[in-house]
Amino acid sequence: MAILIDDPRWPAHGRLWAHLISDSKLSELHAFAAANGIPPRSFDLDHYDVPDEAHARLVAAGANHVDGHELVRRLIASGLRVRARDRR
């Protein structure tokens, strides 16, 4: 069981964003996010969008930094991935 975060490389709203996931349970992800001040509105079905300025703090709190390919691979393997076509 791990919380994973990728590089903040997704632009939106004048900043860069990273993705925060769990590789096993959404409850673990929600607990980690709440404990680290990530608002519930940042949750997007299978991940949290987190701003670049929170990245180092979340890694220091225990999130494992991985590249984007590894993050997606682990999310799919967990069974928690919500595919783009299922997001509607």
A tleap script that builds the chain and sets N, CA, C and O, in Angstrom:
source leaprc.protein.ff14SB
mol = sequence {
  NMET ALA ILE LEU ILE ASP ASP PRO ARG TRP
  PRO ALA HIE GLY ARG LEU TRP ALA HIE LEU
  ILE SER ASP SER LYS LEU SER GLU LEU HIE
  ALA PHE ALA ALA ALA ASN GLY ILE PRO PRO
  ARG SER PHE ASP LEU ASP HIE TYR ASP VAL
  PRO ASP GLU ALA HIE ALA ARG LEU VAL ALA
  ALA GLY ALA ASN HIE VAL ASP GLY HIE GLU
  LEU VAL ARG ARG LEU ILE ALA SER GLY LEU
  ARG VAL ARG ALA ARG ASP ARG CARG
}
set mol.1.N position { 0.845 -1.182 0.000 }
set mol.1.CA position { 0.000 0.000 0.000 }
set mol.1.C position { 0.888 1.242 0.000 }
set mol.1.O position { 1.775 1.400 0.839 }
set mol.2.N position { 0.622 2.114 -0.966 }
set mol.2.CA position { 1.436 3.324 -1.061 }
set mol.2.C position { 0.617 4.472 -1.630 }
set mol.2.O position { -0.317 4.275 -2.408 }
set mol.3.N position { 0.991 5.662 -1.223 }
set mol.3.CA position { 0.497 6.885 -1.829 }
set mol.3.C position { 1.577 7.340 -2.797 }
set mol.3.O position { 2.752 7.404 -2.437 }
set mol.4.N position { 1.180 7.655 -4.025 }
set mol.4.CA position { 2.123 8.030 -5.068 }
set mol.4.C position { 1.789 9.414 -5.607 }
set mol.4.O position { 0.626 9.814 -5.647 }
set mol.5.N position { 2.828 10.140 -6.023 }
set mol.5.CA position { 2.644 11.454 -6.637 }
set mol.5.C position { 3.589 11.563 -7.827 }
set mol.5.O position { 4.742 11.138 -7.758 }
set mol.6.N position { 3.095 12.132 -8.906 }
set mol.6.CA position { 3.942 12.325 -10.081 }
set mol.6.C position { 4.467 13.760 -10.109 }
set mol.6.O position { 4.229 14.535 -9.182 }
set mol.7.N position { 5.183 14.105 -11.180 }
set mol.7.CA position { 5.734 15.444 -11.330 }
set mol.7.C position { 4.635 16.450 -11.625 }
set mol.7.O position { 3.694 16.142 -12.356 }
set mol.8.N position { 4.743 17.651 -11.063 }
set mol.8.CA position { 3.766 18.695 -11.395 }
set mol.8.C position { 4.065 19.243 -12.784 }
set mol.8.O position { 4.908 20.124 -12.951 }
set mol.9.N position { 3.362 18.710 -13.776 }
set mol.9.CA position { 3.611 19.115 -15.157 }
set mol.9.C position { 2.347 19.418 -15.948 }
set mol.9.O position { 2.416 19.674 -17.150 }
set mol.10.N position { 1.202 19.393 -15.291 }
set mol.10.CA position { -0.072 19.612 -15.977 }
set mol.10.C position { -0.535 21.049 -15.720 }
set mol.10.O position { -0.889 21.386 -14.590 }
set mol.11.N position { -0.537 21.904 -16.759 }
set mol.11.CA position { -0.908 23.309 -16.558 }
set mol.11.C position { -2.420 23.520 -16.479 }
set mol.11.O position { -3.192 22.945 -17.246 }
set mol.12.N position { -2.808 24.352 -15.537 }
set mol.12.CA position { -4.209 24.784 -15.404 }
set mol.12.C position { -4.260 25.913 -14.378 }
set mol.12.O position { -3.552 25.881 -13.372 }
set mol.13.N position { -5.081 26.882 -14.634 }
set mol.13.CA position { -5.317 27.976 -13.679 }
set mol.13.C position { -4.034 28.704 -13.291 }
set mol.13.O position { -3.881 29.123 -12.143 }
set mol.14.N position { -3.114 28.857 -14.237 }
set mol.14.CA position { -1.906 29.618 -13.991 }
set mol.14.C position { -0.841 28.933 -13.159 }
set mol.14.O position { 0.065 29.593 -12.649 }
set mol.15.N position { -0.937 27.611 -13.012 }
set mol.15.CA position { 0.073 26.869 -12.246 }
set mol.15.C position { 0.198 25.469 -12.806 }
set mol.15.O position { -0.556 25.080 -13.698 }
set mol.16.N position { 1.145 24.714 -12.285 }
set mol.16.CA position { 1.311 23.316 -12.675 }
set mol.16.C position { 0.729 22.418 -11.593 }
set mol.16.O position { 0.730 22.756 -10.409 }
set mol.17.N position { 0.230 21.258 -12.031 }
set mol.17.CA position { -0.443 20.338 -11.119 }
set mol.17.C position { 0.154 18.937 -11.227 }
set mol.17.O position { 0.603 18.521 -12.296 }
set mol.18.N position { 0.154 18.224 -10.117 }
set mol.18.CA position { 0.566 16.823 -10.048 }
set mol.18.C position { -0.661 15.991 -9.701 }
set mol.18.O position { -1.714 16.527 -9.358 }
set mol.19.N position { -0.510 14.680 -9.795 }
set mol.19.CA position { -1.575 13.747 -9.436 }
set mol.19.C position { -1.146 12.957 -8.213 }
set mol.19.O position { 0.002 12.523 -8.118 }
set mol.20.N position { -2.055 12.771 -7.289 }
set mol.20.CA position { -1.827 12.014 -6.065 }
set mol.20.C position { -2.777 10.827 -6.079 }
set mol.20.O position { -3.989 11.002 -6.212 }
set mol.21.N position { -2.230 9.604 -5.941 }
set mol.21.CA position { -3.067 8.395 -5.988 }
set mol.21.C position { -2.696 7.432 -4.859 }
set mol.21.O position { -1.676 7.588 -4.189 }
set mol.22.N position { -3.548 6.445 -4.676 }
set mol.22.CA position { -3.229 5.278 -3.861 }
set mol.22.C position { -3.109 4.094 -4.802 }
set mol.22.O position { -3.823 4.008 -5.801 }
set mol.23.N position { -2.212 3.191 -4.480 }
set mol.23.CA position { -2.098 1.987 -5.315 }
set mol.23.C position { -2.909 0.833 -4.744 }
set mol.23.O position { -2.746 -0.313 -5.162 }
set mol.24.N position { -3.807 1.145 -3.761 }
set mol.24.CA position { -4.600 0.050 -3.203 }
set mol.24.C position { -6.029 0.423 -2.809 }
set mol.24.O position { -6.965 -0.298 -3.154 }
set mol.25.N position { -6.219 1.553 -2.082 }
set mol.25.CA position { -7.559 1.867 -1.586 }
set mol.25.C position { -7.833 3.364 -1.621 }
set mol.25.O position { -6.978 4.172 -1.258 }
set mol.26.N position { -9.025 3.720 -2.059 }
set mol.26.CA position { -9.399 5.129 -2.050 }
set mol.26.C position { -9.485 5.676 -0.632 }
set mol.26.O position { -9.196 6.852 -0.408 }
set mol.27.N position { -9.872 4.854 0.317 }
set mol.27.CA position { -9.950 5.337 1.705 }
set mol.27.C position { -8.578 5.776 2.206 }
set mol.27.O position { -8.469 6.758 2.940 }
set mol.28.N position { -7.542 5.059 1.816 }
set mol.28.CA position { -6.163 5.435 2.177 }
set mol.28.C position { -5.807 6.784 1.533 }
set mol.28.O position { -5.201 7.642 2.176 }
set mol.29.N position { -6.181 6.961 0.283 }
set mol.29.CA position { -5.910 8.202 -0.429 }
set mol.29.C position { -6.636 9.374 0.222 }
set mol.29.O position { -6.038 10.425 0.448 }
set mol.30.N position { -7.912 9.201 0.522 }
set mol.30.CA position { -8.691 10.272 1.146 }
set mol.30.C position { -8.130 10.636 2.515 }
set mol.30.O position { -8.072 11.816 2.861 }
set mol.31.N position { -7.722 9.656 3.288 }
set mol.31.CA position { -7.160 9.921 4.611 }
set mol.31.C position { -5.853 10.705 4.500 }
set mol.31.O position { -5.630 11.654 5.251 }
set mol.32.N position { -4.996 10.307 3.567 }
set mol.32.CA position { -3.724 11.010 3.374 }
set mol.32.C position { -3.981 12.449 2.932 }
set mol.32.O position { -3.366 13.381 3.452 }
set mol.33.N position { -4.879 12.626 1.983 }
set mol.33.CA position { -5.193 13.973 1.488 }
set mol.33.C position { -5.738 14.847 2.617 }
set mol.33.O position { -5.302 15.986 2.783 }
set mol.34.N position { -6.671 14.333 3.376 }
set mol.34.CA position { -7.257 15.113 4.471 }
set mol.34.C position { -6.209 15.476 5.519 }
set mol.34.O position { -6.186 16.603 6.013 }
set mol.35.N position { -5.352 14.533 5.853 }
set mol.35.CA position { -4.315 14.774 6.857 }
set mol.35.C position { -3.287 15.808 6.391 }
set mol.35.O position { -2.574 16.394 7.205 }
set mol.36.N position { -3.217 16.027 5.073 }
set mol.36.CA position { -2.220 16.942 4.528 }
set mol.36.C position { -2.823 18.184 3.871 }
set mol.36.O position { -2.178 18.851 3.063 }
set mol.37.N position { -4.064 18.477 4.233 }
set mol.37.CA position { -4.683 19.725 3.817 }
set mol.37.C position { -5.087 19.825 2.364 }
set mol.37.O position { -5.228 20.930 1.839 }
set mol.38.N position { -5.278 18.688 1.695 }
set mol.38.CA position { -5.736 18.703 0.313 }
set mol.38.C position { -7.264 18.703 0.346 }
set mol.38.O position { -7.860 17.771 0.886 }
set mol.39.N position { -7.905 19.716 -0.212 }
set mol.39.CA position { -9.360 19.811 -0.107 }
set mol.39.C position { -10.089 18.737 -0.919 }
set mol.39.O position { -9.603 18.315 -1.968 }
set mol.40.N position { -11.240 18.301 -0.440 }
set mol.40.CA position { -12.022 17.281 -1.152 }
set mol.40.C position { -12.358 17.671 -2.589 }
set mol.40.O position { -12.486 16.792 -3.441 }
set mol.41.N position { -12.505 18.954 -2.879 }
set mol.41.CA position { -12.837 19.385 -4.241 }
set mol.41.C position { -11.717 19.069 -5.239 }
set mol.41.O position { -11.931 19.138 -6.450 }
set mol.42.N position { -10.522 18.722 -4.736 }
set mol.42.CA position { -9.390 18.373 -5.600 }
set mol.42.C position { -9.449 16.930 -6.083 }
set mol.42.O position { -8.638 16.520 -6.914 }
set mol.43.N position { -10.408 16.154 -5.566 }
set mol.43.CA position { -10.521 14.747 -5.947 }
set mol.43.C position { -11.227 14.629 -7.295 }
set mol.43.O position { -12.259 15.260 -7.523 }
set mol.44.N position { -10.657 13.808 -8.188 }
set mol.44.CA position { -11.207 13.615 -9.531 }
set mol.44.C position { -11.356 12.123 -9.829 }
set mol.44.O position { -10.618 11.571 -10.644 }
set mol.45.N position { -12.303 11.485 -9.171 }
set mol.45.CA position { -12.725 10.096 -9.373 }
set mol.45.C position { -11.698 9.018 -8.990 }
set mol.45.O position { -12.074 8.007 -8.398 }
set mol.46.N position { -10.422 9.211 -9.311 }
set mol.46.CA position { -9.424 8.197 -8.930 }
set mol.46.C position { -8.108 8.821 -8.467 }
set mol.46.O position { -7.155 8.105 -8.159 }
set mol.47.N position { -8.053 10.155 -8.416 }
set mol.47.CA position { -6.832 10.847 -8.003 }
set mol.47.C position { -7.177 12.238 -7.480 }
set mol.47.O position { -8.275 12.751 -7.696 }
set mol.48.N position { -6.214 12.828 -6.792 }
set mol.48.CA position { -6.306 14.225 -6.413 }
set mol.48.C position { -5.388 15.022 -7.321 }
set mol.48.O position { -4.278 14.586 -7.627 }
set mol.49.N position { -5.845 16.184 -7.749 }
set mol.49.CA position { -4.994 17.142 -8.436 }
set mol.49.C position { -4.397 18.035 -7.348 }
set mol.49.O position { -5.124 18.627 -6.551 }
set mol.50.N position { -3.062 18.124 -7.326 }
set mol.50.CA position { -2.399 18.928 -6.296 }
set mol.50.C position { -1.464 19.932 -6.952 }
set mol.50.O position { -0.768 19.588 -7.908 }
set mol.51.N position { -1.432 21.166 -6.461 }
set mol.51.CA position { -0.600 22.198 -7.069 }
set mol.51.C position { 0.886 21.956 -6.812 }
set mol.51.O position { 1.272 21.313 -5.836 }
set mol.52.N position { 1.699 22.485 -7.708 }
set mol.52.CA position { 3.141 22.264 -7.609 }
set mol.52.C position { 3.723 22.685 -6.269 }
set mol.52.O position { 4.666 22.060 -5.785 }
set mol.53.N position { 3.178 23.733 -5.660 }
set mol.53.CA position { 3.745 24.187 -4.379 }
set mol.53.C position { 3.488 23.204 -3.229 }
set mol.53.O position { 4.119 23.328 -2.179 }
set mol.54.N position { 2.591 22.244 -3.394 }
set mol.54.CA position { 2.330 21.235 -2.359 }
set mol.54.C position { 3.181 19.971 -2.560 }
set mol.54.O position { 3.238 19.123 -1.670 }
set mol.55.N position { 3.830 19.841 -3.699 }
set mol.55.CA position { 4.536 18.605 -4.056 }
set mol.55.C position { 5.570 18.195 -3.005 }
set mol.55.O position { 5.501 17.083 -2.482 }
set mol.56.N position { 6.513 19.063 -2.692 }
set mol.56.CA position { 7.581 18.720 -1.734 }
set mol.56.C position { 7.006 18.388 -0.361 }
set mol.56.O position { 7.491 17.476 0.308 }
set mol.57.N position { 5.986 19.114 0.061 }
set mol.57.CA position { 5.352 18.856 1.363 }
set mol.57.C position { 4.711 17.479 1.403 }
set mol.57.O position { 4.793 16.787 2.417 }
set mol.58.N position { 4.072 17.074 0.309 }
set mol.58.CA position { 3.423 15.757 0.271 }
set mol.58.C position { 4.452 14.631 0.226 }
set mol.58.O position { 4.246 13.578 0.830 }
set mol.59.N position { 5.548 14.847 -0.480 }
set mol.59.CA position { 6.626 13.847 -0.486 }
set mol.59.C position { 7.213 13.729 0.929 }
set mol.59.O position { 7.463 12.621 1.405 }
set mol.60.N position { 7.430 14.857 1.593 }
set mol.60.CA position { 7.951 14.832 2.963 }
set mol.60.C position { 6.986 14.126 3.918 }
set mol.60.O position { 7.410 13.529 4.908 }
set mol.61.N position { 5.690 14.196 3.617 }
set mol.61.CA position { 4.670 13.549 4.451 }
set mol.61.C position { 4.535 12.058 4.167 }
set mol.61.O position { 3.813 11.355 4.875 }
set mol.62.N position { 5.229 11.568 3.128 }
set mol.62.CA position { 5.205 10.132 2.873 }
set mol.62.C position { 4.763 9.687 1.500 }
set mol.62.O position { 4.792 8.492 1.209 }
set mol.63.N position { 4.351 10.614 0.639 }
set mol.63.CA position { 3.986 10.223 -0.729 }
set mol.63.C position { 5.258 9.828 -1.479 }
set mol.63.O position { 6.287 10.493 -1.361 }
set mol.64.N position { 5.182 8.763 -2.236 }
set mol.64.CA position { 6.324 8.302 -3.028 }
set mol.64.C position { 6.300 8.967 -4.393 }
set mol.64.O position { 5.322 8.856 -5.132 }
set mol.65.N position { 7.389 9.663 -4.724 }
set mol.65.CA position { 7.478 10.339 -6.013 }
set mol.65.C position { 7.823 9.325 -7.100 }
set mol.65.O position { 8.815 8.602 -6.998 }
set mol.66.N position { 6.992 9.281 -8.141 }
set mol.66.CA position { 7.215 8.405 -9.298 }
set mol.66.C position { 6.963 9.219 -10.559 }
set mol.66.O position { 6.341 10.280 -10.503 }
set mol.67.N position { 7.445 8.723 -11.701 }
set mol.67.CA position { 7.127 9.430 -12.943 }
set mol.67.C position { 5.683 9.114 -13.342 }
set mol.67.O position { 5.051 8.205 -12.804 }
set mol.68.N position { 5.191 9.886 -14.292 }
set mol.68.CA position { 3.795 9.753 -14.697 }
set mol.68.C position { 3.438 8.387 -15.242 }
set mol.68.O position { 2.330 7.899 -15.017 }
set mol.69.N position { 4.365 7.763 -15.957 }
set mol.69.CA position { 4.092 6.428 -16.509 }
set mol.69.C position { 3.920 5.396 -15.395 }
set mol.69.O position { 3.023 4.555 -15.446 }
set mol.70.N position { 4.788 5.471 -14.397 }
set mol.70.CA position { 4.689 4.543 -13.267 }
set mol.70.C position { 3.401 4.789 -12.483 }
set mol.70.O position { 2.751 3.839 -12.046 }
set mol.71.N position { 3.033 6.050 -12.305 }
set mol.71.CA position { 1.810 6.370 -11.576 }
set mol.71.C position { 0.598 5.756 -12.272 }
set mol.71.O position { -0.239 5.133 -11.619 }
set mol.72.N position { 0.495 5.923 -13.574 }
set mol.72.CA position { -0.640 5.361 -14.326 }
set mol.72.C position { -0.606 3.838 -14.283 }
set mol.72.O position { -1.644 3.200 -14.107 }
set mol.73.N position { 0.571 3.254 -14.440 }
set mol.73.CA position { 0.692 1.791 -14.392 }
set mol.73.C position { 0.201 1.245 -13.056 }
set mol.73.O position { -0.530 0.255 -13.019 }
set mol.74.N position { 0.601 1.888 -11.959 }
set mol.74.CA position { 0.197 1.429 -10.629 }
set mol.74.C position { -1.291 1.675 -10.377 }
set mol.74.O position { -1.945 0.874 -9.709 }
set mol.75.N position { -1.823 2.765 -10.901 }
set mol.75.CA position { -3.251 3.041 -10.739 }
set mol.75.C position { -4.080 2.002 -11.478 }
set mol.75.O position { -5.078 1.516 -10.945 }
set mol.76.N position { -3.685 1.658 -12.688 }
set mol.76.CA position { -4.391 0.622 -13.451 }
set mol.76.C position { -4.299 -0.714 -12.721 }
set mol.76.O position { -5.303 -1.412 -12.576 }
set mol.77.N position { -3.110 -1.071 -12.263 }
set mol.77.CA position { -2.909 -2.349 -11.566 }
set mol.77.C position { -3.734 -2.437 -10.278 }
set mol.77.O position { -4.115 -3.529 -9.857 }
set mol.78.N position { -4.004 -1.303 -9.662 }
set mol.78.CA position { -4.771 -1.292 -8.416 }
set mol.78.C position { -6.249 -1.590 -8.640 }
set mol.78.O position { -6.957 -1.974 -7.709 }
set mol.79.N position { -6.716 -1.414 -9.879 }
set mol.79.CA position { -8.140 -1.574 -10.162 }
set mol.79.C position { -8.953 -0.318 -9.861 }
set mol.79.O position { -10.177 -0.329 -9.996 }
set mol.80.N position { -8.286 0.765 -9.454 }
set mol.80.CA position { -8.981 1.997 -9.098 }
set mol.80.C position { -9.104 2.981 -10.262 }
set mol.80.O position { -9.818 3.978 -10.153 }
set mol.81.N position { -8.433 2.718 -11.349 }
set mol.81.CA position { -8.415 3.642 -12.491 }
set mol.81.C position { -9.807 3.822 -13.069 }
set mol.81.O position { -10.519 2.849 -13.314 }
set mol.82.N position { -10.189 5.071 -13.286 }
set mol.82.CA position { -11.434 5.410 -13.982 }
set mol.82.C position { -11.013 5.896 -15.365 }
set mol.82.O position { -10.367 6.935 -15.500 }
set mol.83.N position { -11.384 5.140 -16.377 }
set mol.83.CA position { -10.991 5.464 -17.745 }
set mol.83.C position { -11.691 6.738 -18.226 }
set mol.83.O position { -12.772 7.083 -17.751 }
set mol.84.N position { -11.058 7.426 -19.173 }
set mol.84.CA position { -11.605 8.681 -19.700 }
set mol.84.C position { -13.027 8.508 -20.217 }
set mol.84.O position { -13.880 9.366 -19.991 }
set mol.85.N position { -13.284 7.407 -20.907 }
set mol.85.CA position { -14.630 7.225 -21.464 }
set mol.85.C position { -15.681 6.947 -20.393 }
set mol.85.O position { -16.877 7.093 -20.647 }
set mol.86.N position { -15.245 6.547 -19.198 }
set mol.86.CA position { -16.174 6.299 -18.091 }
set mol.86.C position { -16.372 7.532 -17.201 }
set mol.86.O position { -17.151 7.484 -16.249 }
set mol.87.N position { -15.691 8.611 -17.496 }
set mol.87.CA position { -15.767 9.832 -16.676 }
set mol.87.C position { -17.023 10.645 -16.952 }
set mol.87.O position { -17.324 11.568 -16.195 }
set mol.88.N position { -17.749 10.340 -17.987 }
set mol.88.CA position { -18.936 11.131 -18.348 }
set mol.88.C position { -20.092 10.897 -17.439 }
set mol.88.O position { -21.153 11.494 -17.623 }
savepdb mol mol.pdb
quit
